[in-house]
Amino acid sequence: MSVLEVQDVRARYGQIEALHGVSLNVEDGEVVVVLGANGAGKTTTLRAICGMVATTGTVNLHGTNIVGTDTADIVRMGVAHVPQGRGTFPELSVVDNLNVGAYVRKDKEISADIDKWFEIFPRLAERRTQLAGSLSGGEQQMLAVARAMMSRPKVLLLDEPSLGLAPLIIDDLFKQFASINAELGTTMLVVEQNANLALGIASRGYVIEAGEIVLSGTAEELRNDDGVRAAYLGV
């Protein structure tokens, strides 16, 4: 069953159309990757899903079209977005960032969830009282993911999570993404230029060029495609 279904989505920044009829879908519990060069429309696709850019077409979340819905309401409906460049609140502590991530919740398990994410990301536990702005790039990315997960999303959107990070940190993060998907069943749509890592945790993927989907297939099919190998896998 499709948790997220994007159909013929067009998105604009003023008079400039950045997406030209993008269609994709993500099944319940799946990890799906969107590959593409800078400026191809990857980030705009995620922003369109989140209601952050002028959009036409259909974005079905659990069968409900959310185009035109306020971004905060989309979060309440179960979508969390980790934007490119981390998106933490630098003037707030690690703990306060996590509490902000749970702002849509009314239950009494927020503290328990904070403890859980400190177990998953021990470095954050060590820095719980530090300001987010004082963390390293890798730690800020861990915090951004944990903060997004504090809303207990059904769908997690990740925008270039490896950007600007050291290889060892990137490997650790992608292992955590795979664990989050396997253990919590969180559905993920990942925008990424590091195709090797992204295809390693994904079941399927799409390639976007100039605002249009030009190729789709299983992770294995994309990994073996000559064009994908040349453009994104360095083979």
Long-range contacts (C-beta under 8 A, 24 or more apart in sequence): 1-27, 1-28, 2-26, 2-27, 2-28, 2-60, 3-27, 3-28, 3-30, 3-61, 3-62, 3-154, 3-155, 3-187, 4-49, 4-59, 4-60, 4-61, 4-155, 4-187, 4-189, 5-58, 5-59, 5-60, 6-45, 6-48, 6-49, 6-57, 6-58, 6-59, 6-60, 7-57, 7-58, 7-59, 7-60, 8-57, 8-58, 9-45, 9-48, 9-55, 9-56, 9-57, 9-58, 9-59, 9-67, 10-55, 10-56, 10-57, 11-41, 11-44, 11-45, 11-47, 11-48, 11-53, 11-54, 11-55, 11-56, 12-53, 12-54, 12-55, 13-44, 13-53, 13-54, 17-211, 18-44, 18-53, 18-211, 19-44, 19-45, 19-48, 19-211, 19-212, 20-210, 20-211, 20-212, 21-57, 21-212, 22-48, 22-57, 22-208, 22-211, 22-212, 22-213, 23-213, 24-206, 24-213, 24-216, 26-155, 26-187, 26-188, 26-189, 27-187, 28-185, 28-187, 29-181, 29-185, 29-186, 29-187, 30-187, 30-188, 30-203, 30-204, 31-177, 31-178, 31-181, 31-187, 31-188, 31-190, 31-201, 31-202, 31-203, 32-188, 32-189, 32-190, 32-202, 32-203, 32-204, 32-205, 32-206, 33-189, 33-190, 33-191, 33-192, 33-195, 33-198, 33-199, 33-201, 33-202, 33-204, 33-205, 33-206, 33-219, 34-189, 34-190, 34-191, 34-192, 34-205, 34-206, 34-207, 34-208, 35-192, 35-193, 35-195, 35-198, 35-205, 35-206, 35-207, 35-208, 35-222, 35-228, 35-232, 36-191, 36-193, 36-207, 36-208, 36-209, 37-193, 37-209, 37-231, 38-193, 40-208, 40-209, 40-210, 40-211, 41-208, 41-210, 41-211, 41-212, 42-159, 42-160, 42-191, 42-208, 43-84, 43-159, 43-160, 43-191, 44-211, 45-191, 45-208, 46-81, 46-83, 46-157, 46-159, 46-189, 46-191, 49-74, 49-79, 49-81, 49-157, 49-189, 50-74, 50-79, 50-81, 50-157, 61-155, 62-154, 72-104, 75-104, 75-151, 75-153, 76-104, 78-152, 78-153, 78-154, 78-155, 79-153, 79-154, 79-155, 79-157, 80-148, 80-149, 80-151, 80-153, 80-155, 80-156, 80-157, 81-148, 81-157, 81-159, 82-141, 82-144, 82-145, 82-148, 82-156, 82-157, 82-158, 82-159, 82-161, 83-144, 83-159, 84-159, 84-160, 84-163, 84-191, 85-163, 86-137, 86-140, 86-141, 86-143, 86-144, 87-144, 88-132, 88-133, 88-135, 88-140, 88-143, 88-144, 88-147, 89-132, 90-131, 90-132, 90-133, 91-131, 91-132, 91-133, 92-131, 92-132, 93-128, 93-129, 93-130, 93-131, 93-132, 94-124, 94-127, 94-128, 94-129, 94-130, 94-132, 94-135, 94-143, 95-128, 95-129, 97-132, 97-143, 97-147, 98-143, 98-146, 98-147, 98-150, 99-150, 100-147, 101-146, 101-147, 101-148, 101-149, 101-150, 101-151, 102-150, 102-151, 103-151, 104-151, 105-150, 105-151, 105-152, 110-150, 113-149, 113-150, 113-152, 114-150, 117-146, 117-149, 117-150, 120-146, 120-176, 120-179, 120-180, 121-145, 121-146, 121-176, 137-164, 137-165, 137-169, 138-165, 138-166, 138-169, 138-172, 138-173, 141-165, 141-169, 141-173, 142-173, 142-176, 145-173, 145-176, 145-177, 149-180, 149-184, 149-186, 153-186, 154-186, 154-187, 155-186, 155-187, 155-188, 155-189, 156-180, 156-186, 156-187, 156-188, 156-189, 157-188, 157-189, 157-191, 158-188, 158-189, 158-190, 158-191, 158-192, 159-191, 160-191, 160-192, 160-193, 161-190, 161-192, 162-192, 162-193, 162-194, 162-197, 163-193, 170-194, 170-197, 171-197, 174-198, 174-200, 174-201, 177-201, 193-232, 195-222, 195-228, 195-232, 195-233, 196-233, 199-223, 207-232
